Amino acid sequence: MTETSEPPVHRTRIFADLTPLRAYPDYRRLWFGNTVSWIGQGMTALAVSLQVYDITGSAFSVGLIGFCSLVPLVVFGLYGGAVADTVDRRKLGLFSAAGSFSLALVLAAATFAGIENAGLLYAIVALQAVCFALNAPARSSMIARLLPPEQLPAANALSSITTTTGALVGPMLGGLIVGWWGYRAAYTVDAVTFTASLYAMWRLPSMLPDREDRQDGETRKRASVLDGLRFLAGRPNLRMTFLTDLCAMVLSHPRALFPVVAILWYGGDARTTGMLVAAPALGALIGGVFSGWLGRIRLHGLAVLLAVGSWGAAIAVFGLTRHLWLGLLFLALAGCADTVSMVFRNTMLQAAVPDEMRGRLQGVFIVVVAGGPRLGDFLAGSVADLTSPSVAVVGGGAACVVAVALLALKWRGFARYDARDPRP
């Protein structure tokens, strides 16, 4: 009797694919260091906001913190991408991480010295944004060099866990540490956490960009920001990744209205506002944790369209609800859809972009991510003042769905983008 081998059983993966962490030590160190530093940055962001309010007693002064970080992110985001396409990305990541570490030490030293000056805090926040704008394009463009293409969706899902964990855990820890031990403890912990990112960058191999004009390990000229924008303008699939994200972040981003709707719709207070703010982040975290199925999707463009459309639909339904827990559910669903969109948009940017352009495209990504939600806050607030919060939220969600549908009809090839043959 002849034995026959049974075909292998392919189990359906539910939880996040941890293969990039298990099989690729460089990526594992980079991911761990980034996760720890994100939590530390979340702690510091809350601590700075609390300290500015303690010093000034002004909500407007607290709002200026966002402006101080936005301008450097937009300006240096594009510049940082060009630098990342010119120099050794490992060195750029290491130096910029060292800059963030030094600024955390300055914050801690200032509090230990009893210095309470809002202007100093604004300056440090702005410089931290510069360091981040230089570090992020270098770090993001490294991932495609550290992992094979088939592992990029899993890596980007793990990155979503990093950012959402930092957004959720960092402020909570920051509030607890400031409440128990004061600002100096929060800033000191942040400085300590940055050593994980420094260590990860230190252990990476040299990563000079692959450029045709390189000779003997050097480049003839600095990579141009304008060249990156021209490259993007002529690549419809890549351009669509940014346009669809702007549909979600500009047209249907209700964050600025959460304090208003918490009172008008739910009869709540500041705690209700906090729940509304946390719900999308929690949904995004759940989407990252249960992201194992994303690696089986090949039509990344279609997945982006469906995910962004789902975000808009969830926001529109949220605007129709008047039951708090139902509203939180739809905000969480929107956050989960955002994770799916982010995973595939990032994967397309990494897989379909030549290495010599990855830094600049990641710089554009930072500008969109930094500027889009701020424009969305302004648009939502303006429409709500002219009409009502309900019109702003429901209309914004519906506008997102319509805009994505029109973009899909305009550039039909985007829905056919296949991960097995990535074309920009």
Sequence and secondary structure as in RCSB ss.txt:
>XXXX:A:sequence
MTETSEPPVHRTRIFADLTPLRAYPDYRRLWFGNTVSWIGQGMTALAVSLQVYDITGSAFSVGLIGFCSLVPLVV
FGLYGGAVADTVDRRKLGLFSAAGSFSLALVLAAATFAGIENAGLLYAIVALQAVCFALNAPARSSMIARLLPPE
QLPAANALSSITTTTGALVGPMLGGLIVGWWGYRAAYTVDAVTFTASLYAMWRLPSMLPDREDRQDGETRKRASV
LDGLRFLAGRPNLRMTFLTDLCAMVLSHPRALFPVVAILWYGGDARTTGMLVAAPALGALIGGVFSGWLGRIRLH
GLAVLLAVGSWGAAIAVFGLTRHLWLGLLFLALAGCADTVSMVFRNTMLQAAVPDEMRGRLQGVFIVVVAGGPRL
GDFLAGSVADLTSPSVAVVGGGAACVVAVALLALKWRGFARYDARDPRP
>XXXX:A:secstr
              S   HHHHH HHHHHHHHHHHHHHHHHHHHHHHHHHHHHHHH  HHHHHHHHHHHHHHHHH
HHHHHHHHHTTS HHHHHHHHHHHHHHHHHHHHHHHHTT   HHHHHHHHHHHHHHHHHHHHHHHHHHHHHS GG
GHHHHHHHHHHHHHHHHHHHHHHHHHHHHHH HHHHHHHHHHHHHHHHHHHHHS       TTEETTEESS   H
HHHHHHHHT HHHHHHHHHHHIIIIIS GGGGHHHHHHHTT   HHHHHHHHHHHHHHHHHHHHT GGGGG   H
HHHHHHHHHHHHHHHHHHHH  SHHHHHHHHHHHHHHHHHHHHHHHHHHHHSS HHHHHHHHHHHHHHHHHHHHH
HHHHHHHHHHHS HHHHHHHHHHHHHHHHHHHHHHSGGGGG  TTS   
